[in-house]
């Protein structure tokens, strides 16, 4: 009998990355990188949840999603740099913030 649990977990983690990446972009656009703590809370909550789920596959999938959320913290800071470089659109309501960051980061991007 074949064991398909690896395929299931792999697909679920791939799906979670596919959810988290656009969510990071949207959150940085609307809330700024200061919202990184939301990713931390979500990641820690899913880590905790994975400890209490009895099903191995479900626990592994939840743990994978937890670490996708935790990786979102890193991506949030990188996303701001991408916006400052002009690779992604900036939120016009936060233009003055981006301009001040560009002045601060002059030569560091």
GURO-843446 format. One line per field, with one value per residue: x, y, z of N, C-alpha, C in turn; residue in three letters. Coordinates in Angstrom, 2 decimals, padded with zeros to 5 digits, always signed. Atoms other than C-alpha are relative to their C-alpha. Layout:
! residues N
n_px <- c(X, ...)
n_py <- c(Y, ...)
n_pz <- c(Z, ...)
ca_px <- c(X, ...)
ca_py <- c(Y, ...)
ca_pz <- c(Z, ...)
c_px <- c(X, ...)
c_py <- c(Y, ...)
c_pz <- c(Z, ...)
type <- c(ala, ...)
! end
This chain:
! residues 109
n_px <- c(+000.83, -000.78, +000.18, +000.14, +000.00, -001.01, +000.58, +001.04, -000.67, -000.70, +000.99, +000.57, -001.00, -000.08, +001.20, -000.14, -000.93, +000.76, +000.90, -000.75, -000.76, +000.84, +000.48, -001.08, +000.01, +001.18, -000.14, -000.98, +000.61, +001.05, -000.32, -001.42, -000.77, +000.28, +000.96, -000.72, +000.39, +001.16, -000.59, -000.56, +001.11, +000.58, -000.96, -000.05, +001.29, +000.03, -000.97, +000.65, +001.08, -000.55, -000.41, +001.15, +000.77, -000.43, -000.28, -001.35, +000.03, +000.58, -000.95, -001.10, +000.51, +000.17, -001.36, -000.52, +000.64, -000.57, -001.30, +000.25, +000.35, -001.21, -000.81, +000.65, -000.63, -001.17, +000.47, +000.59, -001.07, -000.50, +001.00, -000.17, -001.16, +000.42, +000.81, -000.91, -000.76, +000.91, +000.38, +001.42, +000.60, +000.15, +001.31, -000.10, +000.29, -001.20, -001.11, -000.97, -000.79, -000.96, -001.01, -000.93, -000.81, -000.96, -001.06, -000.77, -000.68, -000.78, -001.22, +000.04, +000.85)
n_py <- c(-001.18, -001.23, -001.00, -001.29, -001.09, -000.99, -000.80, -000.84, -001.04, -000.88, -000.83, -000.94, -001.02, -000.82, -000.83, -001.02, -001.00, -000.73, -000.91, -000.96, -000.98, -001.16, -000.66, -000.90, -001.15, -000.80, -000.58, -001.08, -001.10, -000.66, -000.23, -000.26, +001.09, +000.03, +001.09, +001.27, +000.74, +000.85, +001.26, +000.67, +000.56, +001.11, +001.09, +000.63, +000.67, +001.25, +000.90, +000.57, +000.89, +001.24, +000.86, +000.63, +000.77, +001.40, +000.56, -000.38, -000.77, -001.30, -000.72, -000.41, -001.06, -001.20, -000.45, -000.62, -001.30, -000.84, -000.52, -000.93, -001.27, -000.55, -000.49, -001.23, -001.11, -000.35, -000.50, -001.33, -000.98, +000.00, -000.61, -001.46, -000.33, +000.13, -001.18, -001.14, +000.12, -000.20, +001.28, +000.16, -001.33, -000.47, -000.53, -001.46, -000.61, +000.12, -000.50, -000.76, +000.99, +000.60, -001.00, -000.14, +001.23, -000.07, -000.92, +000.73, +001.16, -000.43, +000.76, +001.32, +000.89)
n_pz <- c(+000.00, +000.09, -001.04, +000.69, -000.97, +000.40, +001.09, -000.61, -000.79, +000.95, +000.68, -000.98, -000.31, +001.22, -000.03, -001.06, +000.51, +001.00, -000.71, -000.82, +000.78, +000.36, -001.21, -000.42, +000.91, -000.33, -001.34, +000.05, +000.74, -000.77, -001.40, -000.19, -000.62, -001.42, -000.26, -000.06, -001.21, +000.33, +000.47, -001.18, -000.79, +000.77, +000.01, -001.32, -000.24, +000.77, -000.63, -001.19, +000.44, +000.56, -001.11, -000.62, +000.98, -000.10, +001.32, +000.43, +001.25, -000.30, -000.82, +000.86, +000.87, -000.83, -000.29, +001.23, +000.14, -001.06, +000.42, +001.11, -000.65, -000.60, +001.10, +000.43, -000.71, +000.81, +001.29, -000.20, +000.06, +001.37, +000.87, -000.05, +000.83, +001.40, +000.30, +000.05, +001.25, +001.12, +000.59, -000.30, -000.20, -001.37, -000.35, +000.10, -001.30, -000.83, +000.82, -000.80, -000.75, +000.92, +000.35, -001.13, -000.03, +001.11, -000.41, -001.02, +000.57, +001.16, +000.22, -000.63, +000.77)
ca_px <- c(+000.00, +001.27, +001.74, +000.40, +000.77, +003.95, +002.12, -000.78, +001.52, +003.62, +000.55, -000.87, +002.38, +002.66, -000.91, -000.09, +002.89, +000.59, -001.77, +000.86, +002.88, +000.02, -001.21, +002.18, +002.01, -001.52, -000.72, +002.39, +000.41, -002.47, -000.89, +002.85, +005.64, +004.52, +001.94, +004.66, +003.40, +000.19, +002.33, +004.07, +000.80, -000.62, +002.58, +002.73, -000.98, -000.65, +002.51, +000.59, -002.39, -000.19, +000.99, -002.54, -003.83, -003.72, -003.65, -000.06, -000.90, -003.10, -000.54, +002.20, +000.09, -000.77, +002.91, +003.85, +001.30, +002.70, +006.17, +004.80, +003.30, +006.57, +008.41, +005.88, +007.59, +010.80, +008.92, +007.12, +010.41, +011.64, +008.38, +008.90, +012.34, +010.76, +008.27, +011.05, +012.95, +009.86, +009.32, +005.83, +003.34, +003.26, +000.10, -000.47, -001.85, +001.54, +003.68, +005.26, +006.34, +007.98, +009.72, +011.17, +012.34, +013.97, +015.90, +016.97, +017.97, +019.80, +022.52, +021.49, +018.97)
ca_py <- c(+000.00, +003.46, +006.18, +009.46, +011.48, +013.18, +014.33, +015.63, +017.53, +018.89, +020.14, +021.73, +023.54, +024.70, +026.00, +027.80, +029.53, +030.51, +032.11, +033.81, +035.49, +037.58, +038.26, +039.76, +042.02, +043.19, +043.71, +045.76, +047.85, +048.59, +048.40, +048.74, +046.61, +047.53, +044.75, +042.08, +041.13, +039.75, +037.14, +036.37, +035.86, +033.69, +031.63, +031.04, +030.20, +027.62, +026.20, +025.75, +024.25, +021.73, +020.43, +019.47, +017.91, +014.10, +013.38, +013.32, +014.62, +017.42, +018.38, +018.50, +020.63, +023.06, +023.22, +023.94, +026.73, +028.06, +028.37, +029.95, +032.61, +033.03, +033.38, +036.11, +038.29, +038.22, +038.75, +041.79, +043.62, +042.53, +043.67, +047.21, +047.21, +045.98, +048.85, +051.35, +050.05, +050.51, +046.81, +046.94, +049.81, +051.93, +052.94, +056.60, +057.32, +056.36, +058.23, +060.54, +057.52, +055.91, +059.15, +059.52, +055.88, +056.47, +059.40, +057.32, +054.39, +056.45, +054.22, +051.17, +049.80)
ca_pz <- c(+000.00, -000.89, +001.69, +000.32, +003.52, +002.22, -000.90, +001.19, +003.57, +000.69, -001.15, +002.01, +002.81, -000.81, -000.50, +002.77, +001.16, -001.70, +000.81, +002.97, +000.21, -001.24, +002.29, +003.19, +000.14, +001.01, +004.69, +003.93, +001.44, +003.82, +007.29, +006.77, +008.17, +011.69, +011.33, +011.57, +015.03, +013.47, +011.71, +015.00, +016.88, +014.07, +013.85, +017.59, +017.72, +014.94, +016.57, +019.80, +018.00, +016.20, +019.58, +020.61, +017.38, +017.64, +013.90, +012.61, +009.13, +010.43, +013.07, +010.45, +008.11, +010.93, +011.90, +008.29, +008.18, +011.48, +010.01, +006.84, +009.11, +010.99, +007.69, +006.86, +009.50, +007.48, +004.24, +005.70, +006.15, +002.72, +001.15, +002.41, +000.76, -002.48, -002.34, -001.62, -004.65, -006.80, -007.46, -005.90, -005.73, -002.62, -000.84, -001.82, +001.67, +003.09, +000.54, +003.11, +005.17, +002.14, +001.21, +004.70, +004.58, +001.19, +002.64, +005.66, +003.50, +000.86, -000.53, +001.53, -000.94)
c_px <- c(+000.88, -000.36, -000.05, +000.06, +001.03, -000.52, -001.05, +000.63, +000.71, -000.95, -000.59, +000.98, +000.19, -001.19, +000.13, +000.98, -000.71, -001.00, +000.79, +000.70, -000.87, -000.54, +001.05, -000.02, -001.16, +000.15, +001.01, -000.61, -000.97, +000.43, +001.46, +000.70, -000.23, -000.99, +000.68, -000.45, -001.22, +000.49, +000.58, -001.10, -000.61, +000.94, +000.06, -001.30, -000.07, +001.04, -000.62, -001.09, +000.55, +000.44, -001.16, -000.88, +000.55, +000.36, +001.34, +000.00, -000.54, +000.96, +001.17, -000.41, -000.15, +001.37, +000.65, -000.60, +000.54, +001.32, -000.09, -000.37, +001.24, +000.95, -000.57, +000.56, +001.20, -000.42, -000.61, +001.07, +000.62, -000.97, +000.10, +001.19, -000.35, -000.81, +000.92, +000.84, -000.87, -000.44, -001.48, -000.60, -000.09, -001.41, +000.10, -000.28, +001.22, +001.24, +001.05, +000.88, +001.08, +001.10, +001.00, +000.90, +001.03, +001.17, +000.90, +000.88, +000.87, +001.32, -000.01, -000.86, +000.81)
c_py <- c(+001.25, +000.96, +001.37, +001.19, +001.09, +000.92, +000.95, +001.16, +000.99, +000.94, +001.05, +001.11, +000.92, +000.96, +001.11, +001.09, +000.87, +000.97, +001.11, +001.07, +001.17, +000.74, +000.97, +001.27, +000.93, +000.68, +001.14, +001.21, +000.78, +000.40, +000.37, -001.14, -000.09, -001.10, -001.37, -000.85, -000.89, -001.36, -000.79, -000.68, -001.21, -001.20, -000.73, -000.74, -001.33, -001.00, -000.69, -000.99, -001.33, -000.97, -000.81, -000.80, -001.43, -000.63, +000.50, +000.88, +001.40, +000.85, +000.52, +001.14, +001.31, +000.57, +000.66, +001.37, +000.98, +000.61, +000.85, +001.37, +000.65, +000.53, +001.31, +001.23, +000.50, +000.63, +001.40, +001.08, +000.06, +000.69, +001.52, +000.42, -000.11, +001.20, +001.22, -000.01, +000.23, -001.28, -000.30, +001.38, +000.36, +000.52, +001.52, +000.71, -000.03, +000.52, +000.73, -000.94, -000.61, +000.99, +000.18, -001.23, +000.00, +000.91, -000.68, -001.08, +000.36, -000.77, -001.40, -000.98, -000.53)
c_pz <- c(+000.00, +001.13, -000.68, +000.97, -000.35, -001.09, +000.57, +000.77, -000.93, -000.71, +000.94, +000.33, -001.21, -000.06, +001.04, -000.41, -001.03, +000.60, +000.69, -000.84, -000.46, +001.22, +000.55, -000.84, +000.34, +001.36, +000.00, -000.70, +000.89, +001.41, +000.25, +000.72, +001.50, +000.37, +000.08, +001.18, -000.24, -000.48, +001.16, +000.81, -000.73, +000.01, +001.32, +000.32, -000.75, +000.52, +001.21, -000.38, -000.51, +001.09, +000.57, -000.97, -000.01, -001.33, -000.50, -001.25, +000.27, +000.84, -000.83, -000.92, +000.79, +000.36, -001.20, -000.23, +001.04, -000.45, -001.26, +000.56, +000.61, -001.07, -000.54, +000.71, -000.81, -001.33, +000.12, -000.11, -001.40, -000.95, +000.04, -000.86, -001.48, -000.44, -000.14, -001.28, -001.24, -000.68, +000.21, +000.23, +001.48, +000.20, -000.02, +001.33, +000.92, -000.72, +000.83, +000.84, -000.91, -000.39, +001.13, +000.11, -001.12, +000.37, +001.04, -000.61, -001.20, -000.08, +000.60, -000.77, -001.12)
type <- c(unk, unk, unk, unk, unk, unk, unk, unk, unk, unk, unk, unk, unk, unk, unk, unk, unk, unk, unk, unk, unk, unk, unk, unk, unk, unk, unk, unk, unk, unk, unk, unk, unk, unk, unk, unk, unk, unk, unk, unk, unk, unk, unk, unk, unk, unk, unk, unk, unk, unk, unk, unk, unk, unk, unk, unk, unk, unk, unk, unk, unk, unk, unk, unk, unk, unk, unk, unk, unk, unk, unk, unk, unk, unk, unk, unk, unk, unk, unk, unk, unk, unk, unk, unk, unk, unk, unk, unk, unk, unk, unk, unk, unk, unk, unk, unk, unk, unk, unk, unk, unk, unk, unk, unk, unk, unk, unk, unk, unk)
! end
